[in-house]
Each structure stands twice: as structure tokens, then as C-alpha cells.
Amino acid sequence: MPFVYGVVPAVNFTTNATPNTENDALFVKPGARTLYLTHIQMQGKGANLTSLSGIVQRLKRFFTTASSGGTALTPAPRAQNAPAATSSAGQASAGVTPGTGGPTPQLIVGCSATGPGSWDYLNNNDVAPEIDGSATQSFDLFNSSGVASLVFETSIDIQE
């Protein structure tokens, strides 16, 4: 049975200062065990906005080398008796160092600049995006908005 881990940066992300320009702001790459991406959560934190705006995150996969850089994140086990995660992650609001080979889009999730959004494949690894253990690949979240510099928070859940 796989274990669930949270990758929770607990920081504000900001979309690019140039509208409709992507930032590669968060990645996760496998360790010794196969990695399944099972949940993405995001929350817009806009205040005093006078028009409706949206934020999207595009999940993409790098196939040749994994992304790197940014602030390291240790996936935290949801169950207190789970082993340490073998996967690793990193984040940077201005962008991490992208991998190579791709990126190939996997899915899109979005929210309003002031509201929540989420996506999940909980309890269904048959359709969850997956990377084999020890592969030199990564899943990256690219954020974008038609409006400059929108603030939001995000987190992901993985299974190993």
C-alpha cells in the first residue's frame, strides 16, 4: 500500500509580472520508489480586486533530466508511522531551474484570484500521473495568469 506525502511550501507565490507568461515555480521528482501525483490544491489571495481574474497551474513532465534549484522541500508523511519519503521537491516563486526533455503537459488546474481550486486522483493510481522510481524526471507546476502579479498559495500530495 502506498503512503501519502504532502509537499506544502507554505509561502506566497506570485504569477509573472508579464501577463500570460509562465513561471515554473514548483517541482517534485522521484526517489527510489514510484511517485504518483494525487492532489493539487491552490488558493488565490487577491485583495481589493475590481475585476474577475484567474490563475492556472499547468502540470508538465520533464522526461530527460529533472528540474532543480529553489528552496528544497521535504515531502511530509500524512501518517505518523510512514517511512520518510524518497521523493524530493523544490519551489521558487520566480522560477526553479527547469529540467530537459519536454516539458509535456499533463493537466491544468485553476482558481480565481480570490478563490480556491483543486484537482485530485485520490485512491485511483490507475489514472494518476506517475514517474517510475529513480527516474531522472520531474513533475513541475507552471503558473500563469492574464493579469500581472497575482498572489496565491499551492500544495500537492504525492504517493510512493
N, C-alpha and C positions, 0 to 999 in steps of 0.2 A: 504494500500500500504506500502510495507516495505521501510525502509530507508537504505542508503548505508553508510558505515563507512570504513575509511582506517586505517589499522594497519601498520604504517610506522616507523620501527626502526631508519632509517637514520644513521646507523652505518655499519662499515665493518664487515662482517662475514668471518671466515676462516675455511675451511674444516679441518678435523682431520690431525694431523702430521703423522698418520699411514694411508697409502693409503687403500681405500675401507673400512674404519671404519666410522660409522655414528656418527654424533653429533645431539642431539635433541636440536635445537637452538631457536625455537620459538613456542609458543602455543597460542591458543585462546580458551576461554571457555565461555559458555553462561551465561547470567544473567537471568532476568525474562522473556525475550522474546526468541522465537526460533531463532537460529543462522544458517544462510546459508553462506557457503564459496563460493564466486562467482568469485574470481580472485586471481591468484598468479603471481607476476612479479619478475624476477631475472635478474641480470646483472653481468657477470664475469668482474673482474677488473685486469686481469693478464697483466703484462708489460714485455716486452723483453723475451717472451716465445719462445722457439726454437722447440716445438712440439705441436701438437693439443692435447688438454685435455678437458674434460668435467666435469661439476658439475651437480649433480642431487639433487633434493629435493623430498623426499617421504612423502606424506601426510598420516599420520596414526591417528587412533582414539583410545583413551583410553576410555574404557567403564565403569569402576568401580569407579575410582577417577580421577580427572583432574590433569594435570601437574601444577607445581607451581614454584616459585623462579625466579631468574634472575632479570633483570631490568623491572619494571612494565611499560606497555604501555597502554595508554588510546585510544581506538578506536575513531578516529576523524570523525565527521559527514561531508559528502561531501556537503550537502545542509545546508545553513546557518540557516534555520528555523527548522531543525530536532531536535528532543529531544536528550538528552545525551544517549549514548549507555549504555545498561545494561551489555553487554559482557565485559570481561577483557582479557588482554593478557600480555605476558612477553617474554623476549628474553635474551639470553646469548650465546656468540659465543662459549664458551667452553662447554655449555650444561645447560639446565634447569633441575629441578627435575622432572623426568618422573612420569606420573600417573600410575595407575594399571589397570588390566583387558585389556589385549591386549599387545601391540598395533596391531590393524588390519589395514593393508594397504588399502588406499582409491584411490590413484592415484600417478603418478610420473610426474614431470616436470623437464626439464633440459635446460642447456645452455652451450656454450663453455666457456672456461676460460677467453675469451676476448670479448664475445658477449652476446646478450640478449636472453631471453627465457620467455615464458609466457603461461598461461593456464587460460581459463575463461568459466563460465556458465552464462554470463550476461543475464538478463531478462528471465531466464529459471529455476526457482526454483524447477521444477519437477525433474530435474536431478542433481541439486547442492547438494553436501554433506551437511547434516543437522543434528543439535543436538537440541532436544527439550529444550524449556526454562526451566531454573532452574535445568537441569540435571547435575549430578556431573561427567561430561565427558569433554574431550578436543580434539581439532584437533591440532596435532603437526607437524612441518616441520623438518624432519631429513635430513641433508645434507651429501653428500658423494662425493668422487672423487677418481679415480685411481691414482691420483698424490697428494702428500702431500701438505697441507697448501696453498690451492688456495683461493684467496680473491674474495668476491662477495658481492653484496647488494641484498636485497629482500624486498618485501612488499606484503601484502594481502588485499583484500577487502572482507568485510562481509556485509550481510544484516540482519536486525532484523525486 
